[in-house]
């Protein structure tokens, strides 16, 4: 039986940390709707590329020139969603919630608070706990997690959190 323990951390995010977390959550929380939109967008791009190639081979210069701006716009849009979204989220983050973030954990629950609000959850309600190079991520759903930067905790505190996660959460992934 574990002894009762409580950990509390207060920290400020950097834009870089927030960008990393946004990227991790975005890649993990892909819904079926996201997959359908991506398949449709890339399918449209492939069809446009095929039509452009065929019209170039047939010598239809006017058709080719009329489609090029649309193909370029589609490529630009897909690129912005792929590489620009985490950057945009990181740039906007300080505007949305400036101030200190807090993370706490006891034997029964864990939680996180920001200037915008707070949330807590029982350990056994977590879906998964993942350790990355810089963070511990406590997933409530596929795309929602509490996160603790490892820089704010010492090794013993991280080990306590990890042992509690392994004993109460169904799936853990330690890197």
N, C-alpha and C positions, 0 to 999 in steps of 0.2 A: 504494500500500500504506500502510495506517495504521500509525503507530508504536504500540508497546505502551504502553498507558495503563491506570491503575486509579484508580477513584474510590470513595471510602468516605464514607458519611454516617451520622450517628447523630442521632436525633431522638425527641421524644415527641409522641404524637398528642394533639390536643384532641378533646373529645367532638364538637364541630362537624365537624371533619375526618372523623372516623370515620363520622358520620351521612351525610355527603356520599358517601363511598366506598361505604357500605352501599347507599345509594339507587342509585348508578351501577351497581353489580354486580347488584343485584336487578332493575333494569330491563333490563339486558343479558342476564342468564342465564335467560331464560324458557324453560322446557322445555315439551314438548308436554303433559306431565302438568299443569303449571301452567295452561296454556291451557284444557285440558279442565275443570279444577276451576273456573276463572273463568267459563267459558261455562255450566257447570251451575249455579253459584251465581246468576249474573245471570239465567239463564233461569228458575230457580225464583222469583226476585224478580219478574220480569215476569209470570209466571203468577199469582203471588199478587196482584200489582197489578191484573191483569185480573179475577180473581175478586172482589177487593174492590170494584172499580168496578162490576161487574155486580150484585153483591149490594146495593150502595148504590142502584143504579138500581131494583132490584126491591123495595126496601124491606125486605130481610131483615136487620133490625137485629141479631138474635142471632148470625147467622153472621158478620156484619161485625165485631162486637165480639169474637168468639172468635178471629178471624184477626189482628186488629191487633197483639197482643203478639208473635206469631210473625213477622210482617212487620217489626216494629220490631227484634226480635232479629237477624234476618237482615241488615237494613241496618246495624245496629251492628257485627256481626261483619265484614261486608265493609269497612266504614269502618276498623275497627281494623287489618285486614290491609293495607289500602291506605296509610293514613297513620300508623298507630301502630308498625308493624314497624321501620322505620329508627330511630325514636326509641327504641324498646325496646332495639334492638341497641346504640345509642350509650350508653345508660344502663348496660347490662350490660358493655360492653367493658372499662372500667377494673377491674372486679371479676375478669375473666377473665385479663387479661394486663397487669398494671401494669409499667412500666419502659420502658427505652430500646429503641427499634427501630433496626435497622441495615439499610442498603441498600448493596450494592456492585455494581460493574460493571467488567469488563475487556473486552478485545477479543473474548474467547471466550465469556464467560458473565456472568450477573448473578444476584443473589440477595437474599434478605431474611431477617432473623433477628429473633426476638422472644424474650422470656423463656420462651415455650412450646416453641420449636424454630426450626429454620431450613430453608430450601429454596433451591435454586439451579437454574438452567436455562441451556442453551446458547442463544445468540441465535437460531439458526436453528430452534429448537423453539418459539419464540413464535408464537402465532396472529395477533396484531395488537398494534400500539403506538398508543396514543391520547393526545393532549395535550388536557387540559381547561383551564379557566381557572386552576385551582390545583394540578393534579397531572399527572404523567406516569404512565400506566397501561400496564403490560406484561402483556398477556393471555396466560396459558398455555392457558386454555380459555374458553368463553363466560362462565363465571361465576367464574373464578379469575384473579387478577392480582397481580403485584407492583406497588406504587404508591410513588411518590416525590413528596412535597410539593415544589412548585417553590420554596417559601420557603427550603429548606435548601441550594439549589444556586445558583451564580452563572450568569450568562448563557452564559459560555464552556463551563461544564460541561454545561448543558442542551443547548447546540448540539452538543457532542461526542456526548452520548447520542443525540440525535435523528439525527445523521448516521450513527451506527453502526446505529441501528434501520432507517433507510431503506435502508442497503446490505445488511442481512442478513435482515430480516423481510419477508414477502410483502406485508403490507398495513399501511399506516400512515395515521393520520388526525390531521392537525395543525389546530388551531383558532386 
